[in-house]
Amino acid sequence: MDENQVSPSQGGAQILQWRPRAEPGGSRKLAPAGPPLRVLFMIDELDIGGTEQQILELVRRIDRNRFEPHVCCFRYGRKAKEIASFGVPVHHEPKRLKADPGLLLRLASLMRRERFDILQTYLWTANTWGRLAGRLAGMPIVVASERNVDIWEERYKRLIGRWLARSTDCVIANSEAVRRYLLHRGGLAPDKVVTIYNGVNFERFHAPCDPQVRRQELGIPEDSVLAGVVARVEPAKDHATLLQSMSLIRDRAPKLHLVVVGGGSEEERLRRMARELAIADRVHFTGFRTDAAEWLQSVDFSVLSSVKEGLSNSVIESMAAGRSVAATDVGGNAEVILPEETGLLVPARDATGLADALARLANSADLRERLGRAGQARVESVFAVAPMVAHTERLYQSLAERMRAAA
């Protein structure tokens, strides 16, 4: 195999065949093999969210004999405390301005002081400021993670992303859809981008849970068929189309109720919309919650109406809970859901198509059970935490070994 090619591996991940970065920028050399590699994971905010959960699962399970994890965030949140409870140091470096040179200097100082071997950044803000600081600090190995298919639609972001990629050893995509976007729209070289799927902690869905407890909390009738959408209530999730779909099948699925689990900037507008569509009695909002796993076990099926996704943790977790799923065919959703086998896929912003899928699931317990069983089997074989952690460890080790060999 050519040294610049990418080779596929089990579980959907691809392991990079490393070559030296184009602009080393005076990188500090790695310590000799032996002590654990010190890894700094960096993200803007450590609150409730899919990417935050992935970081938590990774640092919780990474082999401490080979890696010493630290986490850095710009905004402290609820996941920070949970991560710290695992004995993982959490560094809080506030970002005070939109363009904050002080943050850049503080991050570079942290990297030099702690002598980290690997920097792993997540999402646009940390990918940008973290990698800039990594260049300034001379980090030996820099890895970025991209998790959506519209990250570089703005020209300035595309230019910055391409420039930073030159001094990045590897960019991890969490789905093949994101990888294709980075190659074709972002213009990154194939040898720079690898795919490592998200991993789900199935133990979260095996704990005993009484569905009626949460239904009673919101006054949802016991004999209802309950659909759930577990996602931040933000424009990209397009809850508005979902509410339109609910209004279209009020008579076709008379027992169907919807619970919106999560909070966000769209919540008040959606509450008004539900009233205007005369479905407020059948749409229930929880606001921000920390018990998403319990809610997924309390619904009859799950739905996601997003207009963009990288790889939806909500879809994977719903299937892990044994729930059938109706979701929009965006991003990596088609890599998780096999249509009519492990779930239902519909076009984005198609209220009629989504309504049909909701009605089918609401009116057929047999269909829900069949898709739920098949979906659970699929995610347990492809999207488990253990393979995600193992592929990440293997990537870090490979980059470290090749960096030492090239020194």
DRENDO-1510 file (C-alpha; in Angstrom, 1 decimal, always signed):
<recs>
REC; n; res; u; v; w
REC; 1; MET; +0.0; +0.0; +0.0 .
REC; 2; ASP; +1.2; +3.5; -0.8 .
REC; 3; GLU; +2.2; +5.3; +2.4 .
REC; 4; ASN; -0.3; +8.1; +1.8 .
REC; 5; GLN; -3.3; +5.8; +1.4 .
REC; 6; VAL; -5.9; +5.1; +4.0 .
REC; 7; SER; -6.7; +1.5; +4.9 .
REC; 8; PRO; -10.1; +0.4; +6.2 .
REC; 9; SER; -10.4; -1.5; +9.4 .
REC; 10; GLN; -13.2; -3.3; +11.3 .
REC; 11; GLY; -16.1; -1.3; +12.8 .
REC; 12; GLY; -16.1; +1.4; +10.1 .
REC; 13; ALA; -12.9; +3.1; +11.2 .
REC; 14; GLN; -9.9; +3.9; +9.0 .
REC; 15; ILE; -6.4; +4.1; +10.3 .
REC; 16; LEU; -4.1; +6.7; +8.9 .
REC; 17; GLN; -0.9; +5.8; +7.0 .
REC; 18; TRP; +1.1; +8.7; +8.5 .
REC; 19; ARG; +3.3; +11.1; +6.6 .
REC; 20; PRO; +5.1; +14.1; +8.1 .
REC; 21; ARG; +2.9; +17.3; +8.3 .
REC; 22; ALA; +3.6; +19.9; +5.7 .
REC; 23; GLU; +4.6; +22.6; +8.3 .
REC; 24; PRO; +6.1; +21.2; +11.5 .
REC; 25; GLY; +6.5; +24.7; +12.9 .
REC; 26; GLY; +9.3; +23.9; +15.3 .
REC; 27; SER; +7.5; +21.0; +17.0 .
REC; 28; ARG; +8.8; +19.7; +20.3 .
REC; 29; LYS; +10.0; +16.1; +20.1 .
REC; 30; LEU; +8.1; +13.3; +21.7 .
REC; 31; ALA; +9.6; +11.7; +24.8 .
REC; 32; PRO; +11.1; +8.3; +24.3 .
REC; 33; ALA; +8.8; +5.3; +24.3 .
REC; 34; GLY; +7.9; +4.2; +27.8 .
REC; 35; PRO; +5.9; +6.7; +29.9 .
REC; 36; PRO; +2.2; +7.2; +29.0 .
REC; 37; LEU; +1.5; +9.7; +26.2 .
REC; 38; ARG; +0.0; +12.9; +27.7 .
REC; 39; VAL; -3.1; +13.7; +25.7 .
REC; 40; LEU; -5.0; +17.0; +25.9 .
REC; 41; PHE; -8.6; +16.9; +24.7 .
REC; 42; MET; -10.0; +20.3; +23.9 .
REC; 43; ILE; -13.6; +21.5; +23.3 .
REC; 44; ASP; -15.4; +24.9; +23.6 .
REC; 45; GLU; -18.1; +23.8; +26.1 .
REC; 46; LEU; -18.4; +20.8; +28.4 .
REC; 47; ASP; -22.2; +20.7; +28.8 .
REC; 48; ILE; -24.9; +18.3; +27.8 .
REC; 49; GLY; -24.3; +17.2; +24.1 .
REC; 50; GLY; -23.3; +14.4; +21.8 .
REC; 51; THR; -19.7; +15.4; +21.3 .
REC; 52; GLU; -19.2; +16.0; +25.0 .
REC; 53; GLN; -20.5; +12.5; +25.7 .
REC; 54; GLN; -18.0; +11.1; +23.3 .
REC; 55; ILE; -15.2; +12.8; +25.0 .
REC; 56; LEU; -16.4; +11.6; +28.4 .
REC; 57; GLU; -16.6; +8.0; +27.2 .
REC; 58; LEU; -13.2; +8.2; +25.6 .
REC; 59; VAL; -11.3; +9.6; +28.6 .
REC; 60; ARG; -13.2; +7.3; +30.9 .
REC; 61; ARG; -12.0; +4.2; +29.1 .
REC; 62; ILE; -8.7; +5.1; +27.4 .
REC; 63; ASP; -5.8; +2.8; +28.5 .
REC; 64; ARG; -4.1; +4.7; +31.4 .
REC; 65; ASN; -1.0; +2.6; +31.1 .
REC; 66; ARG; -0.4; +4.1; +27.6 .
REC; 67; PHE; -2.2; +7.4; +27.8 .
REC; 68; GLU; -2.7; +10.1; +30.4 .
REC; 69; PRO; -5.8; +12.1; +29.5 .
REC; 70; HIS; -6.5; +15.8; +30.3 .
REC; 71; VAL; -9.4; +17.9; +29.1 .
REC; 72; CYS; -9.6; +21.6; +28.4 .
REC; 73; CYS; -12.7; +23.6; +27.8 .
REC; 74; PHE; -13.5; +27.3; +27.3 .
REC; 75; ARG; -16.9; +27.1; +29.0 .
REC; 76; TYR; -17.3; +24.9; +32.1 .
REC; 77; GLY; -20.5; +22.8; +32.1 .
REC; 78; ARG; -22.2; +19.7; +33.6 .
REC; 79; LYS; -20.0; +17.2; +31.8 .
REC; 80; ALA; -16.9; +18.8; +33.2 .
REC; 81; LYS; -17.8; +17.7; +36.7 .
REC; 82; GLU; -18.5; +14.1; +35.6 .
REC; 83; ILE; -15.2; +13.9; +33.7 .
REC; 84; ALA; -13.3; +15.2; +36.7 .
REC; 85; SER; -15.0; +12.5; +38.8 .
REC; 86; PHE; -13.0; +9.9; +36.8 .
REC; 87; GLY; -9.7; +11.4; +38.0 .
REC; 88; VAL; -9.2; +13.3; +34.7 .
REC; 89; PRO; -7.8; +16.8; +35.1 .
REC; 90; VAL; -10.1; +19.4; +33.6 .
REC; 91; HIS; -8.5; +22.8; +32.6 .
REC; 92; HIS; -10.9; +25.7; +32.3 .
REC; 93; GLU; -9.5; +28.5; +30.0 .
REC; 94; PRO; -12.3; +31.1; +29.4 .
REC; 95; LYS; -12.7; +32.6; +26.0 .
REC; 96; ARG; -13.5; +36.2; +26.8 .
REC; 97; LEU; -13.7; +37.8; +23.4 .
REC; 98; LYS; -14.7; +36.6; +19.9 .
REC; 99; ALA; -11.1; +37.1; +18.9 .
REC; 100; ASP; -9.2; +36.5; +22.0 .
REC; 101; PRO; -5.4; +36.6; +21.7 .
REC; 102; GLY; -5.1; +36.1; +25.4 .
REC; 103; LEU; -6.8; +32.7; +25.1 .
REC; 104; LEU; -4.2; +31.7; +22.5 .
REC; 105; LEU; -1.3; +32.6; +24.8 .
REC; 106; ARG; -2.9; +30.9; +27.8 .
REC; 107; LEU; -3.6; +27.7; +25.8 .
REC; 108; ALA; +0.0; +27.6; +24.4 .
REC; 109; SER; +1.3; +28.2; +28.0 .
REC; 110; LEU; -0.8; +25.3; +29.3 .
REC; 111; MET; +0.6; +23.0; +26.5 .
REC; 112; ARG; +4.2; +23.9; +27.2 .
REC; 113; ARG; +3.8; +23.7; +31.0 .
REC; 114; GLU; +2.2; +20.3; +31.0 .
REC; 115; ARG; +4.3; +19.0; +28.1 .
REC; 116; PHE; +1.5; +17.3; +26.3 .
REC; 117; ASP; +2.4; +14.9; +23.6 .
REC; 118; ILE; -0.9; +14.9; +21.7 .
REC; 119; LEU; -3.5; +17.6; +21.2 .
REC; 120; GLN; -7.0; +16.4; +20.2 .
REC; 121; THR; -9.5; +19.2; +19.4 .
REC; 122; TYR; -13.3; +19.1; +18.7 .
REC; 123; LEU; -15.6; +21.3; +16.7 .
REC; 124; TRP; -15.0; +24.7; +15.1 .
REC; 125; THR; -14.0; +26.9; +18.0 .
REC; 126; ALA; -11.6; +24.5; +19.7 .
REC; 127; ASN; -10.4; +23.2; +16.3 .
REC; 128; THR; -9.4; +26.8; +15.4 .
REC; 129; TRP; -8.0; +28.2; +18.7 .
REC; 130; GLY; -6.6; +24.9; +19.9 .
REC; 131; ARG; -4.6; +24.2; +16.7 .
REC; 132; LEU; -3.4; +27.8; +16.6 .
REC; 133; ALA; -2.1; +27.4; +20.1 .
REC; 134; GLY; -0.7; +24.0; +19.3 .
REC; 135; ARG; +1.4; +25.6; +16.5 .
REC; 136; LEU; +2.6; +28.3; +18.9 .
REC; 137; ALA; +3.5; +25.7; +21.6 .
REC; 138; GLY; +5.2; +23.3; +19.1 .
REC; 139; MET; +2.9; +20.4; +20.0 .
REC; 140; PRO; +4.4; +17.1; +18.7 .
REC; 141; ILE; +1.1; +15.7; +17.4 .
REC; 142; VAL; -2.1; +17.5; +16.6 .
REC; 143; VAL; -5.4; +15.8; +15.8 .
REC; 144; ALA; -8.7; +17.6; +15.0 .
REC; 145; SER; -12.2; +16.2; +15.0 .
REC; 146; GLU; -14.9; +17.3; +12.5 .
REC; 147; ARG; -18.4; +16.2; +13.2 .
REC; 148; ASN; -20.8; +17.8; +10.7 .
REC; 149; VAL; -21.3; +18.3; +7.0 .
REC; 150; ASP; -21.6; +22.1; +6.8 .
REC; 151; ILE; -18.6; +23.2; +8.9 .
REC; 152; TRP; -16.8; +25.0; +6.1 .
REC; 153; GLU; -19.7; +26.5; +4.1 .
REC; 154; GLU; -18.5; +30.0; +4.9 .
REC; 155; ARG; -15.5; +30.8; +2.8 .
REC; 156; TYR; -13.4; +32.2; +5.7 .
REC; 157; LYS; -13.9; +29.0; +7.7 .
REC; 158; ARG; -12.9; +26.9; +4.7 .
REC; 159; LEU; -9.7; +28.9; +4.2 .
REC; 160; ILE; -8.8; +28.7; +7.9 .
REC; 161; GLY; -9.6; +25.0; +8.0 .
REC; 162; ARG; -7.4; +24.2; +5.0 .
REC; 163; TRP; -4.5; +26.3; +6.4 .
REC; 164; LEU; -4.7; +24.7; +9.8 .
REC; 165; ALA; -4.9; +21.2; +8.2 .
REC; 166; ARG; -1.4; +21.7; +6.8 .
REC; 167; SER; +0.0; +21.6; +10.3 .
REC; 168; THR; -2.4; +18.9; +11.6 .
REC; 169; ASP; -1.3; +15.3; +11.6 .
REC; 170; CYS; -4.8; +13.9; +11.3 .
REC; 171; VAL; -8.4; +15.0; +11.0 .
REC; 172; ILE; -11.0; +12.5; +12.5 .
REC; 173; ALA; -14.4; +12.4; +10.9 .
REC; 174; ASN; -17.2; +10.7; +12.8 .
REC; 175; SER; -18.9; +9.3; +9.7 .
REC; 176; GLU; -18.1; +8.6; +6.0 .
REC; 177; ALA; -20.4; +11.5; +5.1 .
REC; 178; VAL; -18.3; +13.9; +7.0 .
REC; 179; ARG; -15.1; +12.5; +5.5 .
REC; 180; ARG; -16.5; +12.9; +2.0 .
REC; 181; TYR; -17.4; +16.5; +2.8 .
REC; 182; LEU; -13.9; +17.2; +4.1 .
REC; 183; LEU; -12.3; +15.7; +1.0 .
REC; 184; HIS; -14.7; +17.2; -1.7 .
REC; 185; ARG; -15.9; +20.4; -0.2 .
REC; 186; GLY; -13.0; +21.1; +2.2 .
REC; 187; GLY; -10.3; +20.0; -0.3 .
REC; 188; LEU; -8.3; +18.1; +2.3 .
REC; 189; ALA; -6.0; +15.3; +1.1 .
REC; 190; PRO; -7.2; +11.8; +1.6 .
REC; 191; ASP; -4.2; +10.9; +3.8 .
REC; 192; LYS; -5.2; +13.6; +6.3 .
REC; 193; VAL; -8.7; +12.3; +7.1 .
REC; 194; VAL; -9.8; +9.1; +8.8 .
REC; 195; THR; -13.2; +7.9; +10.0 .
REC; 196; ILE; -13.9; +6.7; +13.5 .
REC; 197; TYR; -17.5; +6.2; +14.3 .
REC; 198; ASN; -19.1; +7.4; +17.6 .
REC; 199; GLY; -19.4; +4.9; +20.3 .
REC; 200; VAL; -22.4; +4.3; +22.6 .
REC; 201; ASN; -22.2; +3.1; +26.2 .
REC; 202; PHE; -24.8; +0.5; +26.2 .
REC; 203; GLU; -24.8; +0.1; +30.0 .
REC; 204; ARG; -26.7; +3.4; +30.1 .
REC; 205; PHE; -29.7; +1.7; +28.5 .
REC; 206; HIS; -29.6; -1.5; +30.6 .
REC; 207; ALA; -30.6; +0.0; +33.9 .
REC; 208; PRO; -34.1; -0.7; +35.1 .
REC; 209; CYS; -36.5; +2.0; +34.0 .
REC; 210; ASP; -40.3; +2.4; +34.5 .
REC; 211; PRO; -41.6; +4.3; +31.5 .
REC; 212; GLN; -44.8; +5.4; +33.3 .
REC; 213; VAL; -42.7; +7.5; +35.8 .
REC; 214; ARG; -41.7; +10.0; +33.1 .
REC; 215; ARG; -45.0; +9.9; +31.3 .
REC; 216; GLN; -46.8; +10.8; +34.5 .
REC; 217; GLU; -44.4; +13.6; +35.1 .
REC; 218; LEU; -45.7; +15.4; +31.9 .
REC; 219; GLY; -49.3; +14.1; +32.1 .
REC; 220; ILE; -49.0; +11.9; +29.1 .
REC; 221; PRO; -51.9; +9.3; +28.9 .
REC; 222; GLU; -50.9; +5.8; +29.8 .
REC; 223; ASP; -52.5; +4.3; +26.7 .
REC; 224; SER; -50.7; +6.8; +24.3 .
REC; 225; VAL; -48.1; +5.8; +21.7 .
REC; 226; LEU; -45.2; +8.1; +22.6 .
REC; 227; ALA; -42.7; +9.3; +20.1 .
REC; 228; GLY; -39.6; +11.0; +21.4 .
REC; 229; VAL; -37.1; +13.5; +19.9 .
REC; 230; VAL; -33.9; +13.8; +22.0 .
REC; 231; ALA; -31.9; +16.7; +20.7 .
REC; 232; ARG; -31.0; +20.2; +21.4 .
REC; 233; VAL; -33.9; +22.5; +20.4 .
REC; 234; GLU; -32.0; +24.4; +17.8 .
REC; 235; PRO; -32.7; +25.3; +14.1 .
REC; 236; ALA; -30.5; +22.6; +12.7 .
REC; 237; LYS; -32.7; +19.9; +14.3 .
REC; 238; ASP; -35.8; +21.4; +12.5 .
REC; 239; HIS; -38.4; +20.5; +15.1 .
REC; 240; ALA; -40.8; +22.8; +13.2 .
REC; 241; THR; -41.1; +20.2; +10.4 .
REC; 242; LEU; -41.7; +17.5; +13.0 .
REC; 243; LEU; -44.6; +19.6; +14.5 .
REC; 244; GLN; -46.1; +20.1; +11.1 .
REC; 245; SER; -45.9; +16.3; +10.6 .
REC; 246; MET; -47.7; +15.8; +13.9 .
REC; 247; SER; -50.5; +18.1; +12.8 .
REC; 248; LEU; -50.9; +16.2; +9.5 .
REC; 249; ILE; -51.7; +12.9; +11.2 .
REC; 250; ARG; -53.8; +14.0; +14.2 .
REC; 251; ASP; -56.7; +11.8; +12.9 .
REC; 252; ARG; -54.6; +9.0; +11.3 .
REC; 253; ALA; -52.7; +8.3; +14.6 .
REC; 254; PRO; -55.1; +9.4; +17.3 .
REC; 255; LYS; -53.1; +8.0; +20.2 .
REC; 256; LEU; -49.8; +9.5; +19.1 .
REC; 257; HIS; -48.0; +11.9; +21.4 .
REC; 258; LEU; -44.6; +13.5; +21.0 .
REC; 259; VAL; -42.1; +14.4; +23.8 .
REC; 260; VAL; -39.4; +16.9; +23.0 .
REC; 261; VAL; -36.5; +16.1; +25.2 .
REC; 262; GLY; -33.9; +18.9; +25.4 .
REC; 263; GLY; -33.7; +22.6; +25.6 .
REC; 264; GLY; -32.5; +25.4; +23.4 .
REC; 265; SER; -33.2; +28.7; +21.6 .
REC; 266; GLU; -36.2; +27.4; +19.6 .
REC; 267; GLU; -38.2; +26.1; +22.5 .
REC; 268; GLU; -40.6; +29.1; +23.0 .
REC; 269; ARG; -41.2; +29.4; +19.3 .
REC; 270; LEU; -42.1; +25.7; +19.1 .
REC; 271; ARG; -44.4; +25.9; +22.0 .
REC; 272; ARG; -46.3; +28.7; +20.2 .
REC; 273; MET; -46.3; +26.7; +17.0 .
REC; 274; ALA; -47.8; +23.7; +18.7 .
REC; 275; ARG; -50.6; +25.9; +20.0 .
REC; 276; GLU; -51.2; +27.4; +16.6 .
REC; 277; LEU; -51.3; +24.0; +15.0 .
REC; 278; ALA; -53.8; +22.8; +17.7 .
REC; 279; ILE; -51.5; +20.0; +18.8 .
REC; 280; ALA; -50.3; +21.5; +22.1 .
REC; 281; ASP; -52.2; +18.7; +24.0 .
REC; 282; ARG; -50.1; +16.1; +22.2 .
REC; 283; VAL; -46.7; +17.7; +22.2 .
REC; 284; HIS; -44.8; +17.8; +25.5 .
REC; 285; PHE; -41.6; +19.7; +26.2 .
REC; 286; THR; -39.1; +18.7; +29.0 .
REC; 287; GLY; -36.5; +21.4; +28.7 .
REC; 288; PHE; -32.9; +20.6; +29.4 .
REC; 289; ARG; -32.5; +17.1; +30.9 .
REC; 290; THR; -29.7; +14.9; +32.2 .
REC; 291; ASP; -31.8; +11.7; +32.0 .
REC; 292; ALA; -31.9; +11.3; +28.2 .
REC; 293; ALA; -31.2; +7.5; +28.5 .
REC; 294; GLU; -34.2; +7.0; +30.7 .
REC; 295; TRP; -36.4; +9.0; +28.3 .
REC; 296; LEU; -35.3; +6.9; +25.4 .
REC; 297; GLN; -36.4; +3.8; +27.3 .
REC; 298; SER; -39.8; +5.5; +28.1 .
REC; 299; VAL; -40.9; +6.2; +24.5 .
REC; 300; ASP; -42.3; +3.8; +22.0 .
REC; 301; PHE; -40.2; +5.0; +19.2 .
REC; 302; SER; -37.7; +7.8; +18.4 .
REC; 303; VAL; -37.7; +10.5; +15.7 .
REC; 304; LEU; -35.1; +13.0; +14.4 .
REC; 305; SER; -35.9; +15.7; +11.9 .
REC; 306; SER; -32.5; +17.3; +11.5 .
REC; 307; VAL; -31.5; +19.2; +8.3 .
REC; 308; LYS; -27.8; +18.4; +9.0 .
REC; 309; GLU; -25.9; +15.9; +11.0 .
REC; 310; GLY; -22.5; +14.4; +11.1 .
REC; 311; LEU; -23.3; +11.1; +12.9 .
REC; 312; SER; -26.3; +11.5; +15.2 .
REC; 313; ASN; -25.8; +10.2; +18.7 .
REC; 314; SER; -29.5; +10.5; +19.2 .
REC; 315; VAL; -30.2; +8.0; +16.5 .
REC; 316; ILE; -27.5; +5.6; +17.7 .
REC; 317; GLU; -28.6; +5.8; +21.3 .
REC; 318; SER; -32.3; +5.4; +20.4 .
REC; 319; MET; -31.4; +2.2; +18.6 .
REC; 320; ALA; -29.2; +1.1; +21.5 .
REC; 321; ALA; -32.2; +1.4; +23.7 .
REC; 322; GLY; -34.1; -0.9; +21.4 .
REC; 323; ARG; -36.3; +1.8; +20.0 .
REC; 324; SER; -37.3; +2.0; +16.3 .
REC; 325; VAL; -36.3; +5.2; +14.6 .
REC; 326; ALA; -37.7; +7.5; +11.9 .
REC; 327; ALA; -35.0; +10.0; +10.8 .
REC; 328; THR; -34.1; +12.4; +8.0 .
REC; 329; ASP; -31.6; +11.1; +5.4 .
REC; 330; VAL; -28.9; +13.6; +6.2 .
REC; 331; GLY; -25.2; +13.3; +7.0 .
REC; 332; GLY; -24.3; +9.9; +8.4 .
REC; 333; ASN; -27.8; +8.8; +9.3 .
REC; 334; ALA; -27.9; +6.4; +6.4 .
REC; 335; GLU; -24.7; +4.8; +7.7 .
REC; 336; VAL; -26.6; +3.8; +10.9 .
REC; 337; ILE; -30.2; +3.3; +9.6 .
REC; 338; LEU; -30.7; +0.7; +6.9 .
REC; 339; PRO; -34.1; +1.7; +5.4 .
REC; 340; GLU; -36.9; -0.7; +6.3 .
REC; 341; GLU; -34.4; -3.0; +8.0 .
REC; 342; THR; -33.2; -1.0; +11.1 .
REC; 343; GLY; -35.3; +2.1; +10.8 .
REC; 344; LEU; -37.1; +4.5; +8.5 .
REC; 345; LEU; -35.4; +7.3; +6.5 .
REC; 346; VAL; -37.2; +10.3; +4.9 .
REC; 347; PRO; -35.9; +13.4; +3.1 .
REC; 348; ALA; -35.1; +16.5; +5.2 .
REC; 349; ARG; -37.9; +19.2; +5.4 .
REC; 350; ASP; -40.5; +16.8; +4.1 .
REC; 351; ALA; -43.4; +17.1; +6.5 .
REC; 352; THR; -45.6; +14.7; +4.5 .
REC; 353; GLY; -42.9; +12.0; +4.2 .
REC; 354; LEU; -42.1; +12.3; +7.9 .
REC; 355; ALA; -45.8; +12.2; +8.8 .
REC; 356; ASP; -46.2; +9.0; +6.9 .
REC; 357; ALA; -43.3; +7.4; +8.7 .
REC; 358; LEU; -44.7; +8.5; +12.1 .
REC; 359; ALA; -48.1; +7.1; +11.3 .
REC; 360; ARG; -46.6; +3.8; +10.2 .
REC; 361; LEU; -44.7; +3.4; +13.5 .
REC; 362; ALA; -47.6; +4.8; +15.7 .
REC; 363; ASN; -50.1; +2.3; +14.2 .
REC; 364; SER; -47.9; -0.9; +14.1 .
REC; 365; ALA; -46.4; -2.3; +17.3 .
REC; 366; ASP; -45.1; -5.2; +15.2 .
REC; 367; LEU; -43.1; -2.8; +12.9 .
REC; 368; ARG; -41.8; -0.9; +16.0 .
REC; 369; GLU; -40.6; -4.2; +17.6 .
REC; 370; ARG; -39.0; -5.6; +14.4 .
REC; 371; LEU; -37.1; -2.4; +13.5 .
REC; 372; GLY; -36.1; -1.9; +17.2 .
REC; 373; ARG; -34.6; -5.4; +17.5 .
REC; 374; ALA; -32.7; -5.1; +14.2 .
REC; 375; GLY; -31.5; -1.6; +15.0 .
REC; 376; GLN; -30.2; -2.6; +18.5 .
REC; 377; ALA; -28.3; -5.5; +17.0 .
REC; 378; ARG; -26.7; -3.2; +14.4 .
REC; 379; VAL; -25.5; -0.5; +16.7 .
REC; 380; GLU; -24.2; -3.1; +19.2 .
REC; 381; SER; -22.0; -4.6; +16.5 .
REC; 382; VAL; -20.8; -1.3; +14.8 .
REC; 383; PHE; -21.2; +1.6; +17.2 .
REC; 384; ALA; -20.0; +0.4; +20.6 .
REC; 385; VAL; -17.7; +2.4; +22.8 .
REC; 386; ALA; -15.0; -0.2; +22.9 .
REC; 387; PRO; -14.2; -0.1; +19.2 .
REC; 388; MET; -14.2; +3.7; +19.2 .
REC; 389; VAL; -11.7; +3.8; +22.0 .
REC; 390; ALA; -9.6; +1.1; +20.5 .
REC; 391; HIS; -9.4; +2.8; +17.1 .
REC; 392; THR; -8.5; +6.1; +18.7 .
REC; 393; GLU; -5.8; +4.5; +20.8 .
REC; 394; ARG; -4.4; +2.8; +17.7 .
REC; 395; LEU; -4.3; +6.0; +15.8 .
REC; 396; TYR; -2.5; +7.9; +18.6 .
REC; 397; GLN; +0.0; +5.1; +19.0 .
REC; 398; SER; +0.6; +4.9; +15.3 .
REC; 399; LEU; +1.2; +8.7; +15.0 .
REC; 400; ALA; +3.5; +8.6; +18.0 .
REC; 401; GLU; +5.6; +5.7; +16.6 .
REC; 402; ARG; +5.9; +7.2; +13.2 .
REC; 403; MET; +6.8; +10.6; +14.7 .
REC; 404; ARG; +9.6; +9.0; +16.7 .
REC; 405; ALA; +10.8; +7.1; +13.6 .
REC; 406; ALA; +10.9; +10.3; +11.6 .
REC; 407; ALA; +12.8; +12.2; +14.2 .
</recs>
